[in-house]
């Protein structure tokens, strides 16, 4: 229910309502041009043989205004549409943040990370843009068809509304029968595009690093997904175009019958015939819009289902930290408590107490976080040392600050232009000065550092440990 409310809010915010309201006025004014044109032609024809010119200027002014003013209104609607799109993306980002903030249990899941980031950066914004464009098109087509048919029925022949109603009813029945096939083709095409997008996310490493083995595997997978995407999207377009041909025939025949009937009934009325001939192209324009309107209307469930699926994908998994506990081999992890006594410092490295002990659970670590100091975790690869830090972070929440080895965390200090050691120093200094957290969790900070940088940064960590509880996983 929460997800459906989030999707519905995309169409009920003030930008959406304002945009659609302006479109309503614009289409109403635009369709009124038919009435003013018929009135003007009728006056001109009726008084064609009179010596004094007919007074058609008021209708001419109204006709020109009904053509010009809608363009101005449409410009304002476009401005609101852009705002609507940007606010929708802001809302989507906020939904992602609200659902995933502090959910460290999913942080190390690479497959889930790629899926959610793909949705957040590509598929999600694209789906939002498509939804708003879809609503804009559907609303515009529907209003154009409805208002123009009403204008033709009022000013010329009421049977146009009857014939059009019969046509639309028949088309709706046919499209409802074919709806399941269209939905299946649409879902297959969407699935193919998502698979292709996920494959392209891996292009950077596989293309630039120059490993032929990895590149060939990536190329084969990408080529296969490109072909599948092509086949499924062509199949969907072929289905839509065949259905469009059928619908155009069904909507045209009843209206053409009314055209013939009107011509036969008014063949001796030149005033009516002249007005009818002038607006006859408009009738066929309306008929051409019919399929677009109905086709868009039947795709509403597809767009809604797509957005619901996207919003569902970015939701967090409940109790995501529980699987983390199963990855840790506590009996193979040792912890050493260190001191920062200046008298015991020799080479800049911290000095450990004589003995280390084995952890039995996350509770052992949490018991040490109530006071400042430095705790070092060591163990064989694959024993779950980094996962243990994640469990501490999950338990302490805002009380702890977690700094992984590889990350894209935002800091004031720009790290791209510095070496690994200098970047880490800047980050640790910023944490010391800016971060209000009792516990600092460092995951293999000494990886890829030479001895000089390790000693220098270890001294800085000692400074941090005087104010905070520092729990570190050491690479060496």
C-alpha distance (Angstrom), angle and dihedral (degrees) to the residues before:
residue distance angle dihedral
X1 . . .
X2 3.81 . .
X3 3.81 91.1 .
X4 3.81 92.5 49.4
X5 3.80 89.6 49.9
X6 3.81 89.8 52.7
X7 3.81 90.4 52.0
X8 3.82 92.3 45.9
X9 3.80 91.2 50.1
X10 3.81 88.4 63.3
X11 3.82 88.5 68.0
X12 3.80 99.9 36.9
X13 3.79 103.0 51.8
X14 3.80 120.7 110.9
X15 3.81 93.8 -101.5
X16 3.81 92.3 54.7
X17 3.81 93.9 45.3
X18 3.82 92.3 46.5
X19 3.80 92.3 48.4
X20 3.82 93.6 49.3
X21 3.81 92.1 45.1
X22 3.81 91.3 55.9
X23 3.82 89.9 47.1
X24 3.81 89.8 53.6
X25 3.81 92.7 54.0
X26 3.80 90.9 43.6
X27 3.81 94.5 52.3
X28 3.81 92.2 44.1
X29 3.79 91.6 53.9
X30 3.79 92.2 43.9
X31 3.81 93.8 51.8
X32 3.81 91.1 47.8
X33 3.82 87.4 68.0
X34 3.83 87.5 78.8
X35 3.80 91.2 60.4
X36 3.81 94.4 47.7
X37 3.82 91.9 46.0
X38 3.82 92.9 51.7
X39 3.81 91.4 46.7
X40 3.80 91.6 49.8
X41 3.83 94.1 47.7
X42 3.81 90.6 47.2
X43 3.83 92.7 53.5
X44 3.81 92.5 45.9
X45 3.83 92.3 49.3
X46 3.81 94.8 44.9
X47 3.81 93.0 52.5
X48 3.79 97.7 35.7
X49 3.82 93.2 113.3
X50 3.80 95.8 45.0
X51 3.79 122.1 102.7
X52 3.80 94.6 -134.8
X53 3.81 115.6 69.8
X54 3.82 115.6 -108.5
X55 3.78 117.5 -106.2
X56 3.80 98.8 -118.6
X57 3.82 96.5 136.5
X58 3.85 96.2 102.5
X59 3.80 91.2 54.4
X60 3.80 90.5 44.5
X61 3.80 90.3 54.1
X62 3.80 91.4 48.1
X63 3.80 90.9 47.2
X64 3.80 94.0 50.9
X65 3.80 91.3 44.7
X66 3.82 90.9 51.3
X67 3.82 88.1 55.1
X68 3.82 98.7 43.8
X69 3.80 104.7 37.6
X70 3.85 95.1 56.2
X71 3.82 90.0 60.5
X72 3.79 90.3 56.2
X73 3.80 91.3 48.4
X74 3.79 90.6 48.1
X75 3.80 90.1 56.2
X76 3.79 90.4 56.0
X77 3.81 89.4 46.6
X78 3.81 90.6 53.5
X79 3.80 90.5 52.8
X80 3.80 90.6 51.9
X81 3.81 89.7 45.9
X82 3.81 91.9 57.9
X83 3.80 90.2 48.1
X84 3.80 89.1 47.4
X85 3.82 90.7 54.2
X86 3.79 94.4 48.5
X87 3.80 93.1 46.9
X88 3.81 89.4 48.8
X89 3.80 90.0 54.8
X90 3.81 90.1 48.2
X91 3.81 88.9 52.0
X92 3.81 90.9 49.5
X93 3.81 92.3 50.6
X94 3.80 90.0 48.9
X95 3.81 89.8 51.2
X96 3.80 90.3 51.8
X97 3.81 91.6 49.4
X98 3.80 93.5 46.1
X99 3.81 92.0 50.1
X100 3.81 98.2 44.4
X101 3.80 107.7 28.7
X102 3.81 112.4 127.7
X103 3.80 91.0 0.4
X104 3.79 94.4 135.7
X105 3.80 91.1 159.0
X106 3.81 89.7 79.4
X107 3.81 96.7 39.4
X108 3.82 97.1 94.6
X109 3.83 95.0 43.1
X110 3.81 99.8 107.6
X111 3.80 96.0 -171.4
X112 3.81 92.2 50.0
X113 3.80 90.3 45.7
X114 3.81 92.5 54.5
X115 3.80 91.8 46.3
X116 3.79 95.8 48.6
X117 3.81 95.0 41.9
X118 3.80 89.5 48.7
X119 3.80 88.6 53.9
X120 3.81 92.9 43.9
X121 3.81 97.3 47.5
X122 3.80 104.4 29.8
X123 3.78 122.5 4.5
X124 3.81 96.2 37.7
X125 3.84 98.6 51.7
X126 3.80 89.9 40.6
X127 3.81 91.5 52.5
X128 3.81 90.8 48.9
X129 3.80 91.5 50.9
X130 3.80 90.4 47.8
X131 3.81 92.6 49.0
X132 3.80 93.7 52.5
X133 3.82 92.3 44.8
X134 3.81 87.9 47.8
X135 3.81 93.9 51.3
X136 3.81 90.0 45.9
X137 3.83 92.5 51.7
X138 3.80 95.0 42.6
X139 3.78 93.4 48.4
X140 3.81 92.8 45.8
X141 3.82 94.6 48.0
X142 3.79 92.9 45.0
X143 3.80 94.6 50.0
X144 3.81 92.4 44.1
X145 3.80 92.8 51.8
X146 3.81 95.3 41.9
X147 3.81 97.7 46.2
X148 3.81 94.4 43.0
X149 3.80 94.0 48.8
X150 3.80 89.0 49.4
X151 3.82 90.0 49.8
X152 3.82 92.3 50.5
X153 3.79 91.2 47.3
X154 3.79 93.0 49.3
X155 3.78 98.8 43.6
X156 3.83 101.1 34.2
X157 3.80 123.5 7.1
X158 3.85 129.5 -7.1
X159 3.82 89.2 -152.9
X160 3.82 88.5 75.6
X161 3.81 89.2 70.0
X162 3.81 91.2 47.2
X163 3.81 93.8 48.2
X164 3.77 92.0 45.7
X165 3.81 91.5 49.5
X166 3.81 90.8 52.5
X167 3.81 91.4 48.0
X168 3.78 94.0 49.1
X169 3.81 92.0 47.2
X170 3.81 91.6 53.8
X171 3.81 91.7 46.1
X172 3.81 92.0 50.0
X173 3.81 90.3 53.2
X174 3.81 92.1 50.4
X175 3.79 93.7 45.3
X176 3.79 91.0 48.1
X177 3.81 89.2 55.4
X178 3.81 90.6 49.9
X179 3.79 94.2 40.4
X180 3.80 95.8 95.2
X181 3.80 92.8 52.6
X182 3.80 90.9 47.5
X183 3.82 91.6 49.5
X184 3.80 92.0 50.5
X185 3.80 92.2 49.8
X186 3.81 90.6 47.0
X187 3.80 93.4 50.4
X188 3.79 91.5 48.5
X189 3.80 91.0 50.4
X190 3.82 91.0 48.4
X191 3.80 92.0 48.0
X192 3.81 90.3 51.4
X193 3.82 91.4 51.4
X194 3.82 92.1 49.7
X195 3.82 91.7 49.6
X196 3.80 90.5 49.4
X197 3.81 91.6 49.2
X198 3.82 91.3 52.2
X199 3.80 90.3 50.5
X200 3.81 91.4 50.5
X201 3.81 90.7 52.9
X202 3.81 87.1 68.1
X203 3.82 92.8 51.4
X204 3.80 95.3 96.7
X205 3.80 97.8 62.6
X206 3.80 97.4 34.1
X207 3.82 96.0 47.6
X208 3.81 103.2 36.5
X209 3.82 102.6 39.8
X210 3.79 92.8 61.8
X211 3.81 99.2 -135.5
X212 3.80 101.9 150.0
X213 3.80 93.9 -159.9
X214 3.81 93.7 55.0
X215 3.80 92.0 40.1
X216 3.82 93.3 54.3
X217 3.80 92.1 49.5
X218 3.81 90.5 48.3
X219 3.82 92.2 45.7
X220 3.81 92.4 50.8
X221 3.79 92.5 48.9
X222 3.82 93.1 45.0
X223 3.81 93.2 47.5
X224 3.78 90.7 49.8
X225 3.80 91.5 50.2
X226 3.81 92.1 45.4
X227 3.81 90.5 54.2
X228 3.79 92.0 46.5
X229 3.81 91.0 48.7
X230 3.83 90.6 50.1
X231 3.81 94.2 48.8
X232 3.79 95.7 47.2
X233 3.79 96.1 45.2
X234 3.82 92.2 47.3
X235 3.81 89.4 49.6
X236 3.82 90.4 52.4
X237 3.82 92.8 48.0
X238 3.83 91.6 47.6
X239 3.81 90.4 52.6
X240 3.82 92.1 48.2
X241 3.81 94.2 49.6
X242 3.81 94.4 48.6
X243 3.78 89.3 49.6
X244 3.81 89.4 48.2
X245 3.81 91.2 55.8
X246 3.79 91.2 50.4
X247 3.80 93.0 47.3
X248 3.82 92.8 48.4
X249 3.81 89.8 55.9
X250 3.80 93.2 47.7
X251 3.78 93.2 49.8
X252 3.80 96.1 42.5
X253 3.82 101.2 50.7
X254 3.87 99.0 61.6
X255 3.80 91.7 44.1
X256 3.80 92.2 47.8
X257 3.80 88.6 52.6
X258 3.80 88.9 55.2
X259 3.81 89.3 49.1
X260 3.82 91.1 54.6
X261 3.80 90.9 45.2
X262 3.82 91.8 50.5
X263 3.81 92.7 49.2
X264 3.80 92.1 49.6
X265 3.79 93.6 47.7
X266 3.82 94.1 47.4
X267 3.80 103.2 34.1
X268 3.81 89.4 120.2
X269 3.83 94.2 46.9
X270 3.83 107.3 81.8
X271 3.80 92.9 177.3
X272 3.81 93.0 59.4
X273 3.78 93.3 39.1
X274 3.80 94.0 52.1
X275 3.80 92.0 51.1
X276 3.79 91.0 45.3
X277 3.80 94.0 51.2
X278 3.81 90.8 50.8
X279 3.81 94.6 55.9
X280 3.82 97.4 34.9
X281 3.85 92.0 99.8
X282 3.79 88.0 56.6
X283 3.79 90.3 60.0
X284 3.80 92.2 56.5
X285 3.79 90.1 45.7
X286 3.80 88.8 55.5
X287 3.80 90.7 49.1
X288 3.80 90.5 52.3
X289 3.81 88.9 54.0
X290 3.79 92.2 53.0
X291 3.77 97.2 77.6
X292 3.80 91.2 45.8
X293 3.80 90.5 51.7
X294 3.80 95.5 47.8
X295 3.79 93.8 41.0
X296 3.79 90.8 52.5
X297 3.80 91.6 45.7
X298 3.80 91.7 54.7
X299 3.78 90.8 51.3
X300 3.79 94.0 59.8
X301 3.81 92.6 93.0
X302 3.80 89.7 50.1
X303 3.80 93.0 53.2
X304 3.79 91.8 44.1
X305 3.82 93.1 48.2
X306 3.79 90.5 47.9
X307 3.80 92.8 53.0
X308 3.80 92.7 44.2
X309 3.82 88.9 52.4
X310 3.82 90.7 49.0
X311 3.80 93.4 49.3
X312 3.80 89.5 46.0
X313 3.81 90.8 51.9
X314 3.80 93.6 56.4
X315 3.80 92.7 51.5
X316 3.78 115.9 108.9
X317 3.78 123.1 -110.8
X318 3.77 114.1 -111.1
X319 3.81 114.8 -115.3
X320 3.81 91.2 4.2
X321 3.81 89.4 161.8
X322 3.80 93.5 65.5
X323 3.84 95.4 76.7
X324 3.82 87.8 51.5
X325 3.80 91.4 65.3
X326 3.79 90.9 58.5
X327 3.81 91.5 56.8
X328 3.81 94.7 60.6
X329 3.82 122.2 91.1
X330 3.78 97.8 -160.3
X331 3.81 94.7 -177.9
X332 3.82 90.3 63.2
X333 3.80 96.8 49.6
X334 3.80 122.6 88.6
X335 3.78 128.0 -165.5
X336 3.79 126.3 -156.1
X337 3.77 124.2 -164.3
X338 3.79 112.9 -143.4
X339 3.77 133.9 -160.0
X340 3.76 130.1 -142.0
X341 3.81 96.2 -151.4
X342 3.78 107.6 147.9
X343 3.82 91.0 -145.3
X344 3.77 90.8 62.2
X345 3.82 95.9 47.9
X346 3.79 114.1 109.2
X347 3.78 113.7 158.7
X348 3.78 103.6 5.9
X349 3.81 93.2 -86.4
X350 3.79 117.7 115.0
X351 3.81 116.7 -106.7
X352 3.80 118.9 -126.3
X353 3.75 127.6 -141.7
X354 3.81 112.5 -102.8
X355 3.78 96.4 -97.5
X356 3.78 137.0 41.9
X357 3.76 124.4 -161.1
X358 3.79 136.9 -150.1
X359 3.78 121.2 -106.3
X360 3.78 119.9 -124.7
X361 3.81 100.5 -174.3
X362 3.78 144.5 -15.6
X363 3.80 87.2 -88.3
X364 3.81 89.0 71.9
X365 3.79 89.8 61.1
X366 3.78 95.4 42.8
X367 3.80 90.7 54.7
X368 3.82 89.3 61.3
X369 3.81 95.8 52.6
X370 3.77 96.2 78.2
X371 3.80 93.3 82.1
X372 3.79 138.1 37.3
X373 3.77 120.2 -95.4
X374 3.76 142.4 98.7
X375 3.79 125.2 -81.4
X376 3.79 121.3 -173.3
X377 3.80 122.1 -158.5
X378 3.78 120.4 -159.1
X379 3.77 134.9 172.3
X380 3.77 145.0 127.7
X381 3.79 121.0 -62.0
X382 3.78 112.9 -83.2
X383 3.80 96.0 26.3
X384 3.81 92.6 112.1
X385 3.81 103.0 -107.9
X386 3.82 93.9 147.5
X387 3.79 90.4 43.4
X388 3.80 88.7 56.0
X389 3.81 89.3 58.2
X390 3.79 89.6 50.6
X391 3.81 90.4 54.1
X392 3.81 90.2 51.6
X393 3.81 90.2 50.2
X394 3.82 90.6 48.5
X395 3.81 91.0 51.2
X396 3.82 97.5 44.3
X397 3.82 96.8 37.1
X398 3.83 109.0 177.9
X399 3.80 93.2 8.4
X400 3.81 89.8 71.2
X401 3.81 133.7 59.6
X402 3.81 116.0 -154.2
X403 3.82 120.5 -157.1
X404 3.84 111.5 -174.7
X405 3.79 124.5 -161.5
X406 3.81 95.1 -111.9
X407 3.79 115.4 30.4
X408 3.78 146.1 136.5
X409 3.78 96.3 -141.3
X410 3.79 115.2 156.6
X411 3.80 116.5 -112.2
X412 3.78 132.7 168.8
X413 3.79 90.1 -124.6
X414 3.78 112.0 78.7
X415 3.80 107.7 -127.2
X416 3.80 103.6 -178.5
X417 3.79 94.7 81.7
X418 3.82 95.1 48.5
X419 3.79 133.5 76.3
X420 3.80 119.7 -103.1
X421 3.80 92.9 -99.0
X422 3.80 94.6 45.6
X423 3.81 92.2 46.4
X424 3.79 91.8 52.1
X425 3.81 90.8 47.2
X426 3.81 90.7 53.2
X427 3.78 91.3 48.7
X428 3.80 94.3 48.1
X429 3.82 90.2 48.0
X430 3.79 90.2 50.7
X431 3.80 90.6 48.6
X432 3.82 90.0 50.9
X433 3.81 91.9 50.9
X434 3.79 103.6 33.6
X435 3.81 112.2 23.2
X436 3.78 118.2 91.4
X437 3.81 100.0 -159.7
X438 3.81 130.4 122.3
X439 3.80 96.5 -145.7
X440 3.81 129.0 46.8
X441 3.81 117.2 -161.6
X442 3.83 115.0 -161.5
X443 3.80 119.1 -172.3
X444 3.84 113.5 -155.6
X445 3.77 93.2 -40.0
X446 3.83 90.0 167.7
X447 3.82 95.0 61.3
X448 3.83 112.7 120.9
X449 3.82 93.0 8.9
X450 3.79 126.4 123.2
X451 3.79 122.1 -129.2
X452 3.80 95.1 -95.8
X453 3.81 93.5 53.2
X454 3.82 91.5 43.9
X455 3.79 91.9 54.6
X456 3.80 93.2 44.8
X457 3.79 93.7 49.2
X458 3.78 92.6 42.1
X459 3.79 88.6 59.2
X460 3.80 89.4 51.4
X461 3.81 90.2 50.6
X462 3.80 88.2 52.2
X463 3.80 87.5 57.2
X464 3.80 89.3 51.0
X465 3.80 91.4 49.0
X466 3.81 90.6 60.1
X467 3.81 89.0 66.1
X468 3.80 102.5 25.9
X469 3.75 141.2 30.7
X470 3.80 104.5 -103.6
X471 3.81 117.8 -160.7
X472 3.79 111.7 -174.1
X473 3.76 136.0 -178.1
X474 3.80 108.2 -146.1
X475 3.76 123.7 -147.7
X476 3.82 90.7 -159.9
